[in-house]
Amino acid sequence: MPKHREAAILFLLTTVYLLCGLRYFPDQPQKTAVSTIIHLLMTAPFIIGSLLMINSLVRKTSGEKLAANKLARFYLTGGIVIEFFIGLYNYLQISA
């Protein structure tokens, strides 16, 4: 894959991931930034854990280590999926 295409895909995935993780408060940019950063830091361990499992599974099956750009794409894609389910949870206000 050409370098510019890889960069475009990573940029697009990063943008979508940050938009999915955005916690917006109207007319309160500081609260929006702080809440978004806290949310992204709280979900990062789950995404990193799933990334470690995927990486170890690929390493066991193929015997090769994944490249850094592929790991970044897995991280961002997993983050988007997790953010989607967190968004559904918050939107539907599911409580136990």
Buried (B, 14 or more C-beta within 10 A) or exposed (E): EEEEEBEEBBEEBBEBBBEBBBBEEEEEEEEBEEBBEEBBEEBBEEBEEBBEEBBEEBEEEEEEEBEEBBBBBBBBBBBBEBBEEBEEEEEEEEEE
